[in-house]
Each structure stands twice: as C-alpha cells, then as structure tokens.
Amino acid sequence: MILPVFEALYCGTLPEFVFCPNNDKWDSTLIQSIRHVRTGPHSSVHPTSERWAFLDVVRGIAALAVMLQHSVWHNFEAFAAFSISFWSAGRFGVVAFFLVSGFIVPQSLEMKGDIKEFWIGRFFRLFPLYWACLAIMAMVIAAGFQVTTAINPSNWTHWLINMTMIEGILRQPEAIPVAWTLGLEMVLYGAITLAYRLNFLHKTRLIAGMPLFTATFSSVMVPVLLHTRYPAGAVAVCAAIVGGLVLYRSHSKKISSNEALVWILLCMGSIAVSALFNYQDARDLANQLQPTRLCAIVSSISGFLFFLILMNYKTGSFYQSSVGKAFLWLGKISYSLYLLHPLVNDLIVVQDSPVLNVLVQTAASIAVAHLAYTFIEKPGIALGKKFIKKKATA
C-alpha cells in the first residue's frame, strides 16, 4: 500500500514483460542460467570483483534505461504511447535495480556480520548524494528555474520530510521524482536487518514466500472485494527483490537451482496475476500514465530475463573489453545518474529538435553523474569505510 502514487508520478520507472515462452526451451535456458553460478564453500566468502562485475553492468544499463525513458517520453509522443501499451524501458530498469538489491543486500549484511556496520555503509552510500541533490534542487528553484517536483518549494516541512528518504512511505510529496524507489530500498534494509536480528534471514522459503504471497494475494483481493485498483507496481518490486534473494541463495548453494527456478517462475507469475487484476487491455484514457496489462507484464519480466542473462555470463572477456569497461563505469555512476537526470532534463532543453534534445540530455546527465560520483558519492563511501574501520579498531 506504499506505492499508490508512484505509478501516477513516474510511470516510466517500473518494469514488466509478456510471459509466453516455449516451456521446454525456457526451462532449459533458465536452469542453465542458474546452474552456471559458482561459489565457494561458504556463503559469507567475499566475492571477487570479476564475479560481481555483472551487477555493475545491470545497474548501469538499468539507470540508462530509466533516464532514456524519461527523456524520450517527453520528446516523442509515439514513444510515450508505446511505453504505456507495450514495453517501458523505465519499468524494465526499476525491476532490474531491485533484482540487484535483493541479490546483494542480504549478502552484504551476512558478509559484514554486524548490523551497525551494515547501516553505516548504507547511510554513507546513499544519503550524502541524496542530500546534495536536495540542496542543488533547492538552489535551482531559488534561482527561478522551473523543475519537476511534487512538493511546495516554500514549505520547509516538505524539505525536512524528504531528507528522511521515506517521504513516499509517509505519503508525503516527493521533491525528487524518482526518489520513491529509495524509500522502498530503506524498507528492504529494515526488513533484512530484522530478519538477521531474529536469526531467520537464512530461512529462504519463509522470507521469500511471505512477502510474495501477501503482495500477490492483496493485489487480487483488493480489486475483487473493494473494487479499487491495487498498486500492482508494488508487487513487481516485491517480486524483483524476492527473485534477487533466491538467485543469491542459489549462487551461495543454500538452495538448489531447481528450487530457484520454481521461485523465479512464481515471481513472474505473481507479476502477471497482479497485472491481470489491476490493469486493462487497452490504454486508460482517464490515466495516461497507467500501463496496459501487456506492458505491465512484458516490461517487468524482461527485467528478470536481462538479469538472468548477465548473471549467466558474469565472467569473460566482455568485462575486459572497452564496451564492458564502459558499462562497468556506468554502473559505478548509476546512482548519481538515476537521481540527477530528472533535474538535468528540466534544465537542459534543446528547442525544435527532439532527437538532439535526447542526445544532449543523455550526455549532460552522464557528465553530471560522473562529477557527482567523483566529488560527492565516492568521498561519502570512503568516509563510511573510515567510520567502519574506526569502529572495528575501537
């Protein structure tokens, strides 16, 4: 129930895909994808940078997809119609993002083995850049520029609430249009921390099954009994987190590849069921941002397939090539790119040339993201590591 607003605000930021594969070929491909994952004898062993490179590539492409969704959407009417009816790059990107979170967050906490260290790392990873973005937005608004935001810029309460990063969960307007995902990320951290604290984080079936069943059941019963639409996008996010978790458990040999296959199919089925009960076959003219059933399913499941493909090819010469290194670099700046591109798109507009406008906005967003990563995000991460090191030696 925490996402009733996000689909209306940024339809372009949640993914889905039509699920009608040839069963034999699909099962074989997915099983092989999962079985190709290797790990050491202990789940807590810290992976090498090469083995985790695919996650940076997923992040980079996901952030680029969300950015292009928003830029192209506002420049090409035909693309806007396509991304509502058939496939949304933004929805694809957000599902890919949460697959990464579901995969890496439990591993991060289990590897550290310390809740305080985990939260210190997460805080310095997310908040310095996020607060800097809020400050930049406030200065831009004060300078008289028009930006896309849901808050009242003269209301200081809105700014203070947004500093918590959970304004969407508190049902408060969001200063940064794409920040709703960060609130969900914080919920994920809290849930994983609680599961770790209560010593049942290792119980994969429990922590995967409960949220997936609850979200899917709610997405069916709410429209049936209350005759109102359930935010099916929330189910897609939940399914992506669960999908990432079970793939991590398969990776660490805690569950079999066959069980992981079943969970992935359940996640995809959950997305399809929630879309069937909460979206329509045709575009909703009363809500131009609401996707069709086809788009809601196709976009999200394509995010799953993309993640599985890269997970299957997580090592190899590609990551040493120029293209591979470019995507790895894009993954490093993905958080900055994700947060800052809406503001860049608002400030940089090339009149009378949609194609040139998209190209300029893309180049500018990547350049600004690189600067933000270099001078804000990276130093923040380093500061967090210093605090952790200081705590360990105290």
N, C-alpha and C positions, 0 to 999 in steps of 0.2 A: 504493500500500500504506500510505499515511499516514492513511487515514480509517476504519480498521475499527471505531473506537469511536464516531465522531460520530453515526452513524445511530441507534445504541442510546441515546446520551445525549439527543440532541435531534432526533428525527425531524422535528420541526416546523421545522427550519432548512435544508431543502434542497428545491428545487422541480422540477416536471416536468408534461407535457400531452399528451393523445391527439392523434396526428397523422393525421387522415383528412380533409384538406380537398379541395375541388374543385380539381383541379390547375390548370385554366386560370385560375380566379379567384385562386387562391393565388399562382401565378407572377406574374400581373399586379400584384397588390397588393404583393407583396414587392419586385418590381423597381421599382415606382413609389416605394416607401418608400426604397429605397436611392438611386435616381436623384435624388430631391429634395434630397439632401445637397449643399451647396455649400461650396466652399473657395477660398482664394486660390491664386496660382500656386506658392507654396512651402509644403511641408508643415510647416515649422517656424514659420510665422506664428502668432503668439499669437491665439487666437480671442477674439471679443468676448464679454462676459458674457451677452448675449442669446442668442448662438448656442450657448452651453453651459448655458443655464438648464435645458434638458430633463434634463441629468444630475442636477442637484439634485432635480428632481421625481421622477426614478426612484429616487434614494437615499431620499428622504423616504417615498415610498409603500412601498418595499421594507422599510425599517425598521419602518414602521407595520404592515405585513403580518406580519413576524416577531413583533413584540410582541403583536399580536392573536392570532396562532396559539397562543402560549404561554398567554396569559390565558384565552382562550375554551376552549382544550383542557382546562384544569384545572377549568373551571366547568360544562361541558356534555358529558356522556358521548356524546350523539348526534353532536356536532361532532367529538369525538375519533375516532369510528368513521368519519365522513365523510372526515376529513382523512387517514385511513390508506387508505381504499378508493377515493376518487375524486379529491380535489384538496386540496393542502396549501398554505395561504397562506404558511407559513414556507418551504417549498421554493421556491415561486414567488419569494419575496423574496430568498433567497440567490442564486439564479441571476441575478436582476436586478442584485444587488450586483456579482457577478463579471463580468457583461457591462460594467458601468461601469468596473471595474478594467481589464479587457482593452482597453477603448477609451481610457482616459485615461492609464494608466501609461506605455506606450511614448511617447505624445505628450509627457508631462511630461519624460521623460529626454531626448528628442530636442530639445525646446524649450530646456531648460537647457544641453544640450551639455556637462555637467560631472557626472561620477559623484558626486563629493563633495557638490556642491550638491544633487543629487537625494536622496542619503541623509540629508543634514542636514534637508531639508524633510520627508522621510518620517518621520524619527525624531521630530521635534518635532510632527508632525501626529498621530502615533499613541501614542507612549509616555507623555507626561505624563498624559493622561487614563486610559490603561490602568493605570499605576502608582497613580494616585489611586483608581481603582476597587478595586484590590487592597487598598490601605490602608483604604478605607472598609469593605470586606468583613471585613478582619481586626478592625477595631474593633467592627463589629456582632456578630461571633462572640464576641469577648471580652466583650461586654456581655450575652451569654447568649441571643441570638436564634438561632433555627434558620434556616439558609439552605441553598439547593440548591448543593452543591459536591461535586466528586469527590475532593478532597484530604482528607488528615488535617490538620485545623487546627493540631494540636500538633506537626506535622512541619515544621520550618523549611526542610528541603531542598525540600519541595514548593513552598513560597512562593518560594524563591530561583529554582527552575527556572521557575516561572510568570512570573517577571519578565522572562524572555528572550522571551516571546511565541511560542516554538516548542515548548512543552511537549508538544503533541499529536503533533508530528513525532518528538519524542524518546520517544514512547509513555509519557508521564508523565501522571498525573491532572491535570485542569484545574480551577483554582479558580473561574473564571468559565465557566458552562455554554456560552455562545455563543462563547468565545474560540478555538475550533478554526479558525474562518474566518480569524482574524488570522495564524495560523501559515501558512496557505496563501497569504495575502497576502504574507508575507515571502518565501516560496518564489518567488512571482511576481516580486517585486522583484529577487531574486537572479538568476533566470533572464533577466530583461530586461537587467539590468546586464551579465551575462556575454555575452549576445548583442551588446550595444552595444560592449563592450570588444573582442570578437573581430571586430567590424565586419560582422556578418551580421544585425543587427536589421532591416535593410531587406529581407531575403530572406523575404518573407511566406510563400511556399509552404513553405519549409523550416521556419520556426519555428512555423507553424500545423499543418503536416502531420505532423511527427514526434511531437509530444505527443498529438495527436488519434488518430493511428493506433496508437501504443503503448498508450494508455489503452483504446481500443476492443478491440484485439487481446487485451490482458491480461484484459479483462472477459469475453471469450468463452472463452479457453483455460484460465483458472484453474478455472472450474466444470466444464468438459469433462474436463480431464486430472486435476485434483486433487480434484474432487468437493467443493469448498468454495465458498462464495459470495464473489465479489469485491465490494468496496465500490463499487457502481455509482454512488453519490452522488459519488464522486471523478471519475468520468467526466463527470457532469453539470457539475461545477465546471470541469473542463478544457475541455469544450465551450463553456461560457459565456465563459471567458477567450479562447479562440480566436475565438469569434463576435464579441466586442467588438473584438479586434485587427483582424479582416478588415473590420469595418464602419468602423473608424478609417482603415484603408488606403484603403477606397473613398471615404471622406469627404475624404481628402487627395489623391485622384486618383492613388494609387500602383497601384491595381488597378481594373479595370472593375466596373461594377455587376453585370454578368452573372457575373463570377468571384466576386464577393461573394455573390451568390445561391447559387451552387454550394456555396460554403463553409458558408453558413448551413444549407443542406439537409443537408450532410454532418454538421454539428454536431448537428442534430436527429436525424438517422439514427443517429448514434453513441449518443445518449441512449436511443433506442428499442431498439437492439440490446443494449446493456448491461442494460437493464431486463428484456428478454425472457429473458436468460440467467441473471439473478441474483435475480429476484423471482418471486412466484407470482400466479396469477389471483385467488386468494382470500386473505383475511387469514391471516397466520401466527399461530395461537393461542399458539404457543410464544414468539413475539416480537411483542408487541402494538404495538411501535413501528415495525416493518418495513412499508413501504408495499406495496400491490399493484402489479402491473405497470402497470395503468391509471393509478393515482395517480402513480407514478414518472414516467411519460411525460407525462401531462397537465400536471402542475404545472410541470415544467421548461420545456416548450415554450411554455406560457403566459407564462413569464418572457421568453422570446425575443420573442414577439408583442407583449407590452407595451412592451418596449424599442424595437422597430421602429416601433410606432405613435407613441410620443413623439418618436423621432428624426425621423420624417416631419413632425411638427408642432412642431418645435423653436423656431419663431418665431411671433409672432402676438399678438393682443390678450389671449389667455388669461393670458399671463405678466404682464400689467399689471393683471389683474383682482384682486379681493380673494381669490378662491379660489386663483388662480395664485400670488399672493404668499404665501398661507398654505402652499402646498405647497413653494414655494421656501425658506421659513423652516424647514419641517420637514426639508428636505434638508440645511440647514446644521447642524441639531442631530441628524442621523440617526446619526452615530457614537456620540454620547452616549446617544441613545435605545436604540440596539442593545445597548450594553454594560451599561447600568444597569437596564433594565427587569426582568431576572430578579430582581435584588435587591429592587426596589420591589414586585414581585409577591409575594415571600416575606414582606415586612414589612407590607404593607397587605392585609388580608383582611376583607371585609365578610361576616359570617356570615348564612346563611339567605336570601340574595338574590343568586343568580348574576349576574343582569343588572346590578344595582347594583355588584357586585364588579368586573365587567369595566369598567364605566364609570369607577369610581373609580380602578382600577389604571391605566387608559389616561390619564386626566387627570393623575394623580400622576406617571406615568412621563414624560410630555411636560414637565411642570413641572420635574421634577428634571433632565431632559436639558437644558432651557433654561438652568438655573442652572449645570450642569456645563460647557456650551459657553461661557457668558459668563465664568465665573471660572477655568476650567481649560483647556479646549480652545483657545479663541480666543487667550488670552495665550501659550499654548505655540506656536501657529502664528506669532504675531508675533515671539516670541523666535527661532524658527528663521529667519525672514526677516532678523532683525538679524544673526545669525551669517553668513548667506549674503552679506549686504551688506558686512559687515566683511571677509569673505574676499575679496570682489571688489575692495575698495579697498586691500587689504594689498599 
